[in-house]
């Protein structure tokens, strides 16, 4: 295994930490079969563009770091090209067909990941603009025999789009490795690379005789879906039963596929921050101007020729990091600086508004969910250096909402934990305005000058706890942040979905592993520097206030909570891929996140290893049933292996999961030590699966009434 690039979680920028890993090794073409027979364990498939060879489990494969080479029943086809390399003149153009080949390609290794910041040693990251590749995982028994291909059974297909703020990540991350779940789900699993950051989501100022002048990364995703439709039958997949699923930025993508992509049967949307809008057209145009100016191309006669001549590393290391985080007064856009934009061709309207209006194919099956503490890591990445006070909390709320009446309602429902008047300090409207402008940057400051002054007048008239002596208001922010950005807009979308049954899940189990401690990876990438902490220092002016010690690392609390992306380890059975005991050996006793039981099984905080694995299997069955029939309780058509059937027989029937539509039924998946009613003395008393009717109904009616989802 070659060096792995990075893990990262989130939806980005000043408000997030992204999730990404790249494995990069070359993909080699073979000779004609007669001259060079297929190696042992190889399986040849004819795609529309040429033959490829995938491989079974190799007992001799050597693993590095904490990774284990456990036996599995899948055949993996890694690094399959689905579009032409978007290099040279094809940079910032929509994907073009890949050239066909005659000699079989040995699809044994992952290919390069798409351009993104490398945080490992020089030369350790296999990054290239030639990155449009996908990976197919299929159970060996599902692969059609060449003699009976037309009559072979077909299984549903799950196409996964990774998260990472549209800025980092790859389909080759070990977190998304499908080889352990194909047997559990009786499905084909496909993971995809797509262009990221400025390479995938810079909106050009004009259309160059292309499909659109923007959303190239989403175009890559659609090209991958079309490749699946045309080729997946050769792998034993059913092109009529394609489920798109993805998390965070991948969840945003999944919702867009529901709205805009033909040929799919269902979607399972993980942790889509529905309250965050996509960029309006004018915001994309402003970002292009800033980008071209930083590249010293804006004044050139041929701007695009100048931009296409830029070296990849210059864009990654010099231009993107120096781009303004905020391009307009809509501060939530800072979560995903380069991301989909309304181009009036592919995306004609805010996706959230289309979803609540039901403007999509209503015959498609829809499932949506999120974790219990989505915004925990975002809030701590905005303010990583310790507690924030009540003034910072209130100022942040008002700056994001930019409407004092609505902000008053928010702060009445979720007031700062400190008591107003607890500090004798004060701040002038002028100092407050300067602080906000410093935090937002000149463009957003100029655009929102009137709003900023109004915000500061309001803050100054009722200033809570400006000093450092009060409680940490980051804890105050997490619950309303998750309700506002994730939970309640999700509920509203499902309530407006029409008569077809829809399904809602809420994940509550803790993270299995602190991904920054996974051996063999360079850890969490450095998040872009947040300007938000300057609220505090600028408000305090020259007053010397002794700061408390720095707060917890972004992921530290996730051992006890269900943070953003917590469900991914369960969906893809990540513990099957590493050797638990190696964590302490590699990272030392300071490594506190990963715990193992006496049998070397991963032991999540507050949950037995047996319950963790049972939850994984329940989720595999729910997800697969939904892809197969549109109902997570209906397994009709599933044909599991004998071994898997025996395991599921021991697990028993799936706990009942009713549709969301009539009584807003939500299925809670897992638990953590902070779950109400958690029994610390006996894990058997903790319910693994809990349905709840009218979950957050009253709370979400409050958020709905504010009308601030997607800044509308």
C-alpha positions as CSV (number, residue, x, y, z in Angstrom):
1,X,0.0,0.0,0.0
2,X,1.4,3.4,-0.9
3,X,1.3,6.4,1.3
4,X,-2.2,7.6,2.2
5,X,-2.7,11.3,2.0
6,X,-5.1,12.4,4.7
7,X,-8.2,12.0,6.7
8,X,-10.5,15.0,7.2
9,X,-14.1,15.5,8.2
10,X,-16.6,18.0,7.3
11,X,-18.1,20.7,5.2
12,X,-15.3,23.0,5.4
13,X,-13.4,26.1,5.7
14,X,-14.0,28.3,8.8
15,X,-16.9,26.2,9.7
16,X,-15.7,22.7,9.2
17,X,-13.0,20.1,8.9
18,X,-13.3,17.9,5.9
19,X,-13.0,14.1,5.6
20,X,-10.6,12.8,3.0
21,X,-8.1,10.2,2.2
22,X,-6.2,9.4,-0.9
23,X,-4.5,6.3,-1.8
24,X,-2.4,6.7,-4.9
25,X,-0.7,4.1,-6.9
26,X,-0.4,3.7,-10.7
27,X,-2.8,1.6,-12.7
28,X,-1.0,-0.5,-15.3
29,X,-2.2,-1.9,-18.6
30,X,-1.6,-5.6,-19.3
31,X,-0.9,-7.5,-22.5
32,X,-3.2,-9.6,-24.5
33,X,-4.6,-12.5,-22.5
34,X,-2.8,-15.0,-24.7
35,X,0.6,-13.4,-24.1
36,X,0.1,-12.6,-20.4
37,X,-2.7,-14.7,-18.8
38,X,-4.8,-13.2,-16.0
39,X,-3.0,-13.5,-12.6
40,X,-4.3,-15.8,-9.9
41,X,-7.3,-14.2,-8.2
42,X,-8.0,-12.0,-11.2
43,X,-11.4,-11.5,-12.9
44,X,-11.8,-10.0,-16.3
45,X,-14.8,-7.8,-17.2
46,X,-15.5,-6.2,-20.5
47,X,-16.6,-2.6,-20.1
48,X,-17.9,-0.3,-22.9
49,X,-14.4,1.2,-23.2
50,X,-12.3,-1.9,-22.8
51,X,-11.4,-4.9,-20.6
52,X,-10.4,-4.6,-16.9
53,X,-9.2,-7.1,-14.4
54,X,-10.2,-7.0,-10.8
55,X,-8.8,-9.0,-7.9
56,X,-9.9,-11.1,-5.0
57,X,-8.5,-11.0,-1.5
58,X,-4.7,-11.5,-1.5
59,X,-3.5,-13.3,1.6
60,X,0.1,-12.2,0.8
61,X,-0.6,-8.5,0.6
62,X,1.5,-6.6,3.1
63,X,-0.2,-3.8,5.1
64,X,1.3,-0.8,6.8
65,X,0.5,1.2,9.9
66,X,-2.5,-0.1,11.8
67,X,-4.1,-1.7,8.8
68,X,-5.0,-5.4,8.8
69,X,-5.3,-7.8,5.8
70,X,-8.5,-9.5,6.8
71,X,-10.2,-12.0,4.5
72,X,-13.2,-10.8,2.5
73,X,-15.4,-12.2,-0.3
74,X,-15.2,-9.3,-2.7
75,X,-13.5,-8.7,-6.0
76,X,-12.1,-5.1,-6.2
77,X,-11.8,-3.2,-9.4
78,X,-9.8,-0.1,-8.5
79,X,-9.0,3.0,-10.6
80,X,-11.4,2.5,-13.5
81,X,-11.3,5.6,-15.8
82,X,-14.8,7.0,-16.4
83,X,-13.9,10.2,-18.2
84,X,-11.0,11.7,-20.1
85,X,-8.3,13.3,-17.9
86,X,-9.4,16.9,-17.4
87,X,-5.9,18.3,-18.1
88,X,-4.5,21.0,-20.4
89,X,-7.3,22.5,-22.4
90,X,-9.8,20.3,-20.6
91,X,-9.2,22.0,-17.2
92,X,-12.4,23.8,-16.3
93,X,-14.4,21.9,-18.9
94,X,-17.1,19.4,-18.3
95,X,-16.0,15.7,-18.5
96,X,-15.4,14.2,-21.9
97,X,-15.6,10.6,-22.9
98,X,-12.6,8.4,-22.0
99,X,-10.6,6.9,-24.9
100,X,-11.2,3.2,-25.3
101,X,-8.4,0.6,-24.9
102,X,-7.8,-3.0,-26.1
103,X,-5.3,-4.5,-23.7
104,X,-6.8,-5.4,-20.3
105,X,-6.1,-3.0,-17.5
106,X,-5.1,-4.6,-14.2
107,X,-7.3,-2.6,-11.8
108,X,-5.5,-3.7,-8.7
109,X,-4.4,-0.3,-7.3
110,X,-6.1,3.0,-6.7
111,X,-5.2,5.9,-9.0
112,X,-4.3,9.5,-8.2
113,X,-6.7,11.6,-6.1
114,X,-8.0,15.0,-7.4
115,X,-5.9,18.1,-6.6
116,X,-6.1,19.2,-3.0
117,X,-3.6,20.3,-0.3
118,X,-1.1,17.7,0.7
119,X,-0.1,17.7,4.3
120,X,2.4,14.9,4.2
121,X,6.1,15.0,3.3
122,X,7.1,16.3,-0.1
123,X,6.3,13.6,-2.7
124,X,4.2,11.5,-0.4
125,X,0.8,12.5,-2.0
126,X,-0.3,11.0,-5.3
127,X,-2.3,14.0,-6.5
128,X,-3.0,14.7,-10.1
129,X,-5.5,16.5,-12.3
130,X,-5.7,13.1,-14.1
131,X,-8.0,11.8,-11.4
132,X,-11.4,10.9,-12.8
133,X,-11.5,7.3,-11.7
134,X,-13.9,5.1,-9.8
135,X,-13.8,1.8,-7.8
136,X,-16.2,-1.1,-8.0
137,X,-16.5,-3.7,-5.2
138,X,-18.6,-6.8,-5.9
139,X,-19.1,-10.1,-4.1
140,X,-17.3,-12.8,-6.0
141,X,-20.4,-14.9,-6.3
142,X,-22.3,-12.0,-7.9
143,X,-19.9,-11.6,-10.8
144,X,-21.6,-13.1,-13.9
145,X,-20.1,-16.2,-15.5
146,X,-19.2,-15.3,-19.1
147,X,-21.2,-18.2,-20.4
148,X,-24.4,-17.2,-18.6
149,X,-24.0,-13.5,-18.5
150,X,-27.5,-12.7,-19.9
151,X,-29.3,-14.8,-17.3
152,X,-27.2,-13.9,-14.2
153,X,-29.0,-12.4,-11.3
154,X,-28.6,-8.6,-10.8
155,X,-28.1,-6.9,-7.5
156,X,-28.7,-3.3,-6.5
157,X,-25.9,-0.7,-6.8
158,X,-24.8,1.8,-4.2
159,X,-22.8,4.8,-5.6
160,X,-21.0,6.7,-2.9
161,X,-19.9,10.4,-3.2
162,X,-17.4,11.4,-0.4
163,X,-17.6,14.5,1.7
164,X,-14.9,17.1,2.4
165,X,-16.4,20.5,1.7
166,X,-15.9,20.0,-2.0
167,X,-12.3,20.8,-1.2
168,X,-10.7,17.4,-0.2
169,X,-11.3,13.7,-0.1
170,X,-11.3,10.8,-2.5
171,X,-13.3,7.7,-3.4
172,X,-10.2,5.6,-2.5
173,X,-10.3,6.5,1.2
174,X,-10.1,3.4,3.5
175,X,-13.1,4.8,5.3
176,X,-15.2,4.1,2.1
177,X,-13.7,0.8,1.2
178,X,-16.6,-1.3,0.0
179,X,-15.0,-4.8,0.2
180,X,-16.5,-5.7,3.6
181,X,-20.1,-4.6,3.0
182,X,-20.9,-6.1,-0.4
183,X,-21.6,-9.5,1.3
184,X,-23.5,-7.8,4.1
185,X,-25.7,-5.9,1.7
186,X,-25.8,-8.2,-1.4
187,X,-25.0,-5.2,-3.5
188,X,-22.4,-3.7,-5.8
189,X,-20.6,-0.7,-4.2
190,X,-19.0,2.1,-6.3
191,X,-16.9,4.9,-4.9
192,X,-15.9,7.9,-7.1
193,X,-13.3,10.6,-7.4
194,X,-14.5,14.0,-8.7
195,X,-12.8,17.4,-9.2
196,X,-12.6,19.5,-6.0
197,X,-12.0,23.1,-4.9
198,X,-11.2,25.6,-7.7
199,X,-10.6,22.7,-10.2
200,X,-14.2,21.5,-9.8
201,X,-16.2,24.4,-8.6
202,X,-14.8,27.7,-9.9
203,X,-17.6,29.3,-11.9
204,X,-16.1,30.9,-15.1
205,X,-17.3,34.3,-16.3
206,X,-18.6,32.9,-19.6
207,X,-19.5,29.6,-21.2
208,X,-16.9,28.2,-23.6
209,X,-19.3,26.2,-25.8
210,X,-19.6,23.8,-22.9
211,X,-22.7,22.4,-21.1
212,X,-22.2,25.1,-18.5
213,X,-19.6,27.5,-17.2
214,X,-19.6,26.0,-13.7
215,X,-20.2,22.9,-11.6
216,X,-17.5,20.8,-13.3
217,X,-17.1,18.6,-10.2
218,X,-20.8,17.8,-10.1
219,X,-20.6,17.1,-13.9
220,X,-17.9,14.5,-13.0
221,X,-20.3,12.9,-10.6
222,X,-23.0,12.7,-13.2
223,X,-20.6,11.2,-15.7
224,X,-19.7,8.6,-13.1
225,X,-23.4,7.7,-12.7
226,X,-23.8,7.4,-16.4
227,X,-20.8,5.1,-16.5
228,X,-22.5,3.0,-13.9
229,X,-25.7,2.9,-15.8
230,X,-23.9,1.7,-19.0
231,X,-21.5,-0.8,-17.4
232,X,-22.6,-2.1,-14.1
233,X,-24.6,-5.0,-15.6
234,X,-21.2,-6.5,-16.6
235,X,-20.4,-6.7,-12.9
236,X,-23.7,-8.2,-11.9
237,X,-25.3,-4.9,-10.9
238,X,-28.8,-3.8,-11.7
239,X,-28.8,-0.5,-13.6
240,X,-32.4,-0.1,-12.8
241,X,-31.7,-0.1,-9.0
242,X,-29.0,2.6,-8.5
243,X,-28.9,4.2,-5.1
244,X,-26.9,7.4,-4.7
245,X,-25.6,8.0,-1.2
246,X,-23.1,10.4,0.2
247,X,-22.2,12.4,3.4
248,X,-21.7,16.1,4.1
249,X,-20.6,17.6,0.8
250,X,-21.4,14.2,-0.6
251,X,-24.9,14.6,1.0
252,X,-25.2,18.0,-0.8
253,X,-24.3,16.2,-4.0
254,X,-26.8,13.4,-3.3
255,X,-29.6,15.9,-3.0
256,X,-28.5,17.5,-6.3
257,X,-28.6,14.1,-8.0
258,X,-32.2,13.6,-6.7
259,X,-33.1,16.9,-8.3
260,X,-31.0,16.8,-11.5
261,X,-29.6,13.4,-12.5
262,X,-31.6,10.9,-14.6
263,X,-31.5,7.1,-14.2
264,X,-31.4,6.6,-10.4
265,X,-33.9,4.8,-8.3
266,X,-33.2,6.1,-4.8
267,X,-31.1,8.4,-2.6
268,X,-29.9,8.1,1.0
269,X,-28.7,11.6,2.0
270,X,-26.2,11.7,4.9
271,X,-25.7,14.9,6.9
272,X,-26.7,17.4,4.3
273,X,-26.4,20.9,5.8
274,X,-29.6,22.0,4.1
275,X,-29.7,25.4,5.8
276,X,-26.5,26.4,3.9
277,X,-27.4,27.7,0.4
278,X,-25.4,27.1,-2.8
279,X,-23.8,30.1,-4.3
280,X,-25.9,32.4,-6.3
281,X,-24.6,33.2,-9.8
282,X,-23.3,36.7,-8.8
283,X,-21.4,35.2,-5.9
284,X,-19.7,32.7,-8.2
285,X,-18.8,35.6,-10.6
286,X,-17.3,37.6,-7.7
287,X,-15.3,34.6,-6.7
288,X,-13.9,34.1,-10.3
289,X,-12.8,37.7,-10.3
290,X,-10.9,37.3,-7.0
291,X,-9.4,34.1,-8.3
292,X,-8.2,35.6,-11.6
293,X,-6.8,38.6,-9.8
294,X,-4.8,36.5,-7.4
295,X,-3.5,34.5,-10.3
296,X,-2.4,37.7,-12.1
297,X,-4.6,36.7,-15.0
298,X,-7.6,39.1,-14.7
299,X,-6.0,41.8,-16.8
300,X,-4.6,39.4,-19.5
301,X,-6.1,39.5,-23.0
302,X,-7.0,35.8,-22.7
303,X,-7.8,35.2,-19.1
304,X,-8.7,31.5,-19.5
305,X,-5.5,30.7,-21.4
306,X,-3.5,32.3,-18.6
307,X,-5.5,30.4,-15.9
308,X,-5.0,27.1,-17.8
309,X,-1.3,27.7,-18.0
310,X,-1.0,27.8,-14.2
311,X,0.8,24.9,-12.6
312,X,-1.5,22.7,-10.5
313,X,0.7,23.3,-7.4
314,X,0.4,27.1,-7.8
315,X,-3.4,26.8,-7.7
316,X,-3.3,24.5,-4.7
317,X,-0.5,26.1,-2.6
318,X,-0.6,29.8,-3.5
319,X,-4.0,30.9,-4.9
320,X,-6.7,28.8,-3.2
321,X,-5.2,29.4,0.4
322,X,-5.2,33.1,-0.2
323,X,-8.7,33.4,-1.5
324,X,-11.1,35.3,0.7
325,X,-13.2,32.9,2.7
326,X,-16.3,35.0,2.5
327,X,-17.6,36.4,-0.8
328,X,-20.9,37.9,0.4
329,X,-22.8,38.8,3.5
330,X,-24.1,35.2,3.6
331,X,-21.6,33.9,6.1
332,X,-22.7,30.3,6.0
333,X,-21.2,30.0,2.5
334,X,-17.8,30.1,4.2
335,X,-18.5,26.4,5.1
336,X,-17.8,25.4,1.5
337,X,-15.9,28.2,-0.3
338,X,-15.7,26.3,-3.6
339,X,-19.0,24.5,-4.1
340,X,-21.9,24.2,-6.4
341,X,-23.3,27.4,-7.9
342,X,-26.6,28.4,-9.6
343,X,-25.5,28.4,-13.2
344,X,-29.0,28.5,-14.7
345,X,-28.2,25.4,-16.6
346,X,-27.5,22.5,-14.3
347,X,-28.7,24.2,-11.1
348,X,-31.4,26.7,-11.8
349,X,-32.7,27.3,-8.3
350,X,-31.6,26.9,-4.7
351,X,-31.8,23.1,-4.1
352,X,-33.5,23.5,-0.7
353,X,-36.3,25.4,-2.3
354,X,-36.8,22.8,-5.0
355,X,-36.8,20.0,-2.4
356,X,-39.5,21.6,-0.3
357,X,-41.5,22.4,-3.4
358,X,-41.3,18.7,-4.5
359,X,-39.7,19.7,-7.8
360,X,-38.1,16.3,-8.5
361,X,-39.2,12.9,-9.8
362,X,-41.6,11.8,-7.1
363,X,-41.2,8.1,-8.0
364,X,-37.8,8.1,-6.5
365,X,-37.2,6.7,-3.0
366,X,-35.9,9.1,-0.4
367,X,-34.1,8.5,2.9
368,X,-32.3,11.2,4.9
369,X,-30.5,11.4,8.2
370,X,-27.9,13.1,10.3
371,X,-25.9,12.6,13.5
372,X,-26.8,13.8,16.9
373,X,-24.0,16.4,17.3
374,X,-23.3,17.5,13.8
375,X,-21.9,21.0,14.6
376,X,-19.6,20.0,17.5
377,X,-16.5,19.8,15.3
378,X,-17.4,22.9,13.3
379,X,-17.9,25.1,16.3
380,X,-14.6,24.0,17.8
381,X,-12.8,24.5,14.4
382,X,-14.1,28.1,14.3
383,X,-13.0,28.7,17.9
384,X,-10.2,26.1,18.4
385,X,-8.2,28.0,21.1
386,X,-10.5,27.7,24.0
387,X,-13.8,29.0,25.4
388,X,-15.8,31.8,23.9
389,X,-17.9,34.3,25.9
390,X,-21.5,35.4,25.7
391,X,-20.6,38.5,23.6
392,X,-18.9,36.4,21.0
393,X,-21.8,33.9,20.9
394,X,-24.4,36.7,20.4
395,X,-22.3,38.5,17.9
396,X,-21.8,35.4,15.8
397,X,-25.5,34.6,15.9
398,X,-26.4,38.1,14.8
399,X,-23.7,38.3,12.1
400,X,-24.9,35.0,10.5
401,X,-28.6,35.8,10.6
402,X,-28.3,39.6,9.9
403,X,-31.8,40.3,11.1
404,X,-32.2,41.6,14.6
405,X,-35.8,40.5,15.0
406,X,-35.0,37.0,14.0
407,X,-31.8,37.0,16.1
408,X,-33.8,38.1,19.1
409,X,-36.0,35.1,18.7
410,X,-33.0,32.8,18.4
411,X,-31.3,34.2,21.5
412,X,-34.6,34.2,23.4
413,X,-34.9,30.4,22.7
414,X,-31.2,29.7,23.2
415,X,-29.7,32.5,25.4
416,X,-26.1,32.6,26.3
417,X,-25.3,30.5,29.4
418,X,-23.7,33.4,31.2
419,X,-25.7,36.1,32.9
420,X,-25.9,39.5,31.3
421,X,-24.2,42.1,33.4
422,X,-21.8,39.6,34.9
423,X,-19.0,41.7,33.5
424,X,-18.3,45.4,33.9
425,X,-16.6,45.7,30.5
426,X,-18.2,47.5,27.6
427,X,-17.6,48.0,23.9
428,X,-18.5,50.8,21.6
429,X,-20.5,50.4,18.4
430,X,-17.5,51.6,16.5
431,X,-15.2,48.9,18.0
432,X,-17.8,46.3,17.4
433,X,-18.2,47.3,13.7
434,X,-14.5,47.3,13.2
435,X,-14.3,43.8,14.8
436,X,-17.0,42.5,12.5
437,X,-15.4,44.0,9.4
438,X,-12.1,42.6,10.4
439,X,-13.7,39.2,10.8
440,X,-15.7,39.2,7.6
441,X,-13.2,40.8,5.2
442,X,-13.6,44.0,3.1
443,X,-16.1,42.6,0.5
444,X,-18.6,41.2,3.0
445,X,-18.1,44.2,5.2
446,X,-18.9,46.7,2.4
447,X,-21.8,44.6,1.2
448,X,-23.3,44.5,4.7
449,X,-22.2,47.8,6.2
450,X,-25.7,48.9,7.3
451,X,-26.5,45.5,8.8
452,X,-23.2,45.5,10.7
453,X,-23.9,48.8,12.3
454,X,-27.4,47.7,13.3
455,X,-26.1,44.4,14.7
456,X,-23.5,46.3,16.8
457,X,-26.1,48.8,18.1
458,X,-28.2,45.8,19.3
459,X,-25.2,44.0,20.8
460,X,-24.1,47.1,22.6
461,X,-27.5,47.6,24.2
462,X,-27.6,44.2,25.8
463,X,-24.1,42.8,26.0
464,X,-23.8,39.5,27.8
465,X,-20.6,38.5,29.5
466,X,-17.9,40.2,27.5
467,X,-15.1,38.9,29.8
468,X,-13.6,35.4,30.0
469,X,-15.0,34.5,33.4
470,X,-18.3,32.9,32.2
471,X,-19.1,29.5,30.8
472,X,-17.9,28.2,27.4
473,X,-20.6,29.3,25.0
474,X,-19.4,26.8,22.4
475,X,-21.4,24.3,24.3
476,X,-24.4,26.6,24.1
477,X,-24.1,26.8,20.3
478,X,-23.9,23.1,19.4
479,X,-27.6,22.1,20.0
480,X,-29.2,25.0,18.1
481,X,-26.5,24.8,15.4
482,X,-27.4,21.2,14.7
483,X,-31.1,21.8,14.7
484,X,-30.8,24.9,12.5
485,X,-28.3,23.6,9.9
486,X,-29.2,19.9,9.7
487,X,-32.1,18.4,11.7
488,X,-35.0,20.7,11.1
489,X,-34.5,21.6,7.4
490,X,-34.2,17.8,6.9
491,X,-37.6,17.2,8.6
492,X,-39.2,20.0,6.6
493,X,-37.9,18.5,3.3
494,X,-39.4,15.1,4.2
495,X,-42.7,16.7,5.3
496,X,-43.0,18.3,1.9
497,X,-42.1,15.1,0.0
498,X,-45.6,14.1,-1.0
499,X,-47.4,10.8,-0.6
500,X,-44.6,8.3,-1.3
501,X,-43.1,6.9,1.9
502,X,-39.9,8.5,3.0
503,X,-37.6,7.5,5.8
504,X,-35.7,9.5,8.5
505,X,-32.8,8.3,10.6
506,X,-30.9,9.9,13.4
507,X,-27.5,8.5,14.3
508,X,-26.4,8.6,18.0
509,X,-23.5,6.2,18.4
510,X,-20.0,7.7,19.1
511,X,-17.1,7.8,16.7
512,X,-15.2,4.5,16.6
513,X,-11.9,6.2,16.1
514,X,-10.3,9.6,16.3
515,X,-9.3,9.8,12.6
516,X,-6.3,12.1,13.4
517,X,-4.7,9.1,15.2
518,X,-5.1,6.5,12.4
519,X,-1.6,5.1,11.7
520,X,-0.2,5.6,8.3
521,X,-2.0,8.9,7.7
522,X,-0.8,12.4,8.0
523,X,-3.7,13.3,10.2
524,X,-6.1,16.1,10.0
525,X,-5.3,18.7,7.4
526,X,-4.8,22.2,8.6
527,X,-8.2,24.0,8.4
528,X,-8.2,27.4,6.8
529,X,-7.5,30.1,9.4
530,X,-10.7,31.3,10.9
531,X,-11.3,35.0,11.2
532,X,-14.1,34.5,13.7
533,X,-11.9,34.5,16.8
534,X,-11.0,38.1,16.1
535,X,-14.5,39.0,17.3
536,X,-13.3,38.3,20.8
537,X,-9.9,40.1,20.7
538,X,-11.3,43.1,18.8
539,X,-14.2,43.5,21.1
540,X,-11.9,43.5,24.1
541,X,-9.7,46.1,22.4
542,X,-6.6,46.9,24.4
543,X,-8.0,45.5,27.6
544,X,-5.8,42.8,29.0
545,X,-7.9,39.8,30.0
546,X,-6.2,36.6,31.1
547,X,-7.3,33.8,28.7
548,X,-8.2,30.4,30.0
549,X,-6.4,27.4,28.7
550,X,-7.1,26.3,25.2
551,X,-10.2,24.2,24.6
552,X,-10.4,20.6,23.5
553,X,-9.2,19.4,20.2
554,X,-12.0,19.3,17.6
555,X,-12.5,15.6,17.8
556,X,-11.9,15.0,21.5
557,X,-15.5,15.2,22.5
558,X,-16.5,12.9,19.7
559,X,-15.4,9.9,21.7
560,X,-18.4,10.7,23.9
561,X,-20.8,12.1,21.2
562,X,-22.1,11.4,17.8
563,X,-20.2,14.0,15.7
564,X,-20.4,14.8,12.0
565,X,-19.4,11.7,10.0
566,X,-19.7,9.3,13.0
567,X,-21.9,6.9,11.1
568,X,-19.4,6.4,8.3
569,X,-17.3,3.9,10.3
570,X,-20.4,1.9,10.9
571,X,-21.7,2.0,7.3
572,X,-18.4,0.8,5.9
573,X,-17.3,-1.4,8.9
574,X,-14.0,0.4,9.4
575,X,-13.0,-1.8,12.3
576,X,-12.6,-4.7,9.9
577,X,-9.7,-2.9,8.2
578,X,-7.4,-2.2,11.2
579,X,-5.7,-4.1,13.9
580,X,-6.9,-2.5,17.2
581,X,-3.9,-3.4,19.3
582,X,-1.5,-1.6,16.9
583,X,-2.9,1.9,17.8
584,X,-1.1,1.9,21.2
585,X,2.0,0.3,19.7
586,X,2.3,3.0,17.0
587,X,0.9,6.1,18.8
588,X,1.9,5.2,22.3
589,X,0.0,5.4,25.5
590,X,-1.0,9.0,24.8
591,X,-3.4,7.6,22.3
592,X,-6.7,7.6,24.3
593,X,-9.4,7.6,21.7
594,X,-9.2,4.0,20.4
595,X,-9.9,1.3,23.0
596,X,-9.9,-2.5,22.5
597,X,-11.6,-5.3,24.4
598,X,-9.8,-8.5,25.5
599,X,-10.4,-10.0,22.0
600,X,-8.7,-7.1,20.2
601,X,-12.1,-5.7,19.0
602,X,-12.7,-2.0,18.8
603,X,-14.6,-0.8,21.9
604,X,-16.6,2.4,21.3
605,X,-16.9,4.6,24.4
606,X,-20.0,3.5,26.3
607,X,-21.0,0.7,23.9
608,X,-20.0,-2.9,23.8
609,X,-18.1,-4.2,20.7
610,X,-21.0,-6.7,20.2
611,X,-23.6,-3.9,20.1
612,X,-21.4,-1.8,17.7
613,X,-21.2,-4.7,15.3
614,X,-24.9,-5.5,15.6
615,X,-25.7,-1.9,14.8
616,X,-23.5,-2.1,11.7
617,X,-25.3,-5.1,10.5
618,X,-28.7,-3.6,11.1
619,X,-27.7,-0.5,9.2
620,X,-26.4,-2.6,6.3
621,X,-29.7,-4.5,6.1
622,X,-31.8,-1.3,6.3
623,X,-29.7,0.5,3.7
624,X,-29.7,-2.5,1.3
625,X,-33.4,-3.2,1.7
626,X,-34.1,0.4,0.9
627,X,-32.0,0.3,-2.2
628,X,-33.6,-2.9,-3.3
629,X,-37.3,-2.2,-2.6
630,X,-37.7,1.4,-1.3
631,X,-38.6,0.1,2.1
632,X,-35.9,-0.5,4.7
633,X,-38.0,-3.3,6.2
634,X,-38.6,-5.2,3.0
635,X,-35.8,-7.6,2.0
636,X,-37.5,-9.1,-1.0
637,X,-35.0,-10.1,-3.7
638,X,-32.0,-10.3,-1.3
639,X,-30.0,-13.5,-1.7
640,X,-27.3,-13.6,0.9
641,X,-24.5,-16.0,1.2
642,X,-25.0,-19.0,3.5
643,X,-22.6,-17.5,6.0
644,X,-24.3,-14.1,6.0
645,X,-27.7,-15.7,6.3
646,X,-26.6,-17.6,9.4
647,X,-25.3,-14.4,11.0
648,X,-28.5,-12.5,10.2
649,X,-30.6,-15.4,11.6
650,X,-28.7,-15.0,14.9
651,X,-29.3,-11.3,14.9
652,X,-33.0,-11.8,14.6
653,X,-35.6,-9.6,12.8
654,X,-34.9,-6.0,12.1
655,X,-36.4,-3.6,14.6
656,X,-39.5,-1.9,13.0
657,X,-38.9,1.2,11.0
658,X,-42.0,3.1,9.9
659,X,-42.2,5.8,7.2
660,X,-41.7,9.4,8.3
661,X,-44.7,10.8,6.4
662,X,-47.7,10.4,8.7
663,X,-46.3,10.9,12.2
664,X,-42.8,12.1,11.6
665,X,-41.3,8.8,12.7
666,X,-37.5,9.0,13.1
667,X,-35.4,6.0,13.8
668,X,-32.6,6.6,16.4
669,X,-29.6,4.4,15.6
670,X,-27.3,3.7,18.5
671,X,-26.6,5.6,21.7
672,X,-23.8,7.3,23.6
673,X,-23.1,8.2,27.2
674,X,-25.0,11.4,26.8
675,X,-28.2,9.8,25.4
676,X,-31.1,10.3,27.8
677,X,-31.6,7.3,30.0
678,X,-28.2,5.8,29.3
679,X,-27.4,3.0,31.7
680,X,-23.7,3.2,32.6
681,X,-23.9,0.0,34.8
682,X,-25.4,-2.4,32.2
683,X,-25.0,-2.0,28.5
684,X,-27.8,-4.6,27.9
685,X,-30.3,-2.0,29.2
686,X,-29.4,0.5,26.5
687,X,-31.7,0.3,23.4
688,X,-29.7,0.0,20.2
689,X,-32.6,1.0,17.8
690,X,-35.4,3.3,19.0
691,X,-38.2,4.7,16.8
692,X,-39.8,8.0,17.9
693,X,-42.9,9.7,16.6
694,X,-43.0,13.5,16.2
695,X,-39.3,13.8,16.9
696,X,-38.4,17.5,17.4
697,X,-41.8,18.5,16.1
698,X,-42.2,21.5,18.3
699,X,-38.6,22.6,18.1
700,X,-38.6,22.3,14.3
701,X,-41.8,24.4,14.1
702,X,-39.9,27.1,15.9
703,X,-37.0,26.9,13.4
704,X,-39.4,26.7,10.4
705,X,-41.0,29.9,11.6
706,X,-37.8,31.8,11.4
707,X,-37.5,31.2,7.7
708,X,-33.7,31.2,7.7
709,X,-32.9,27.9,6.0
710,X,-30.7,28.5,3.0
711,X,-30.7,32.2,4.0
712,X,-34.3,32.7,2.8
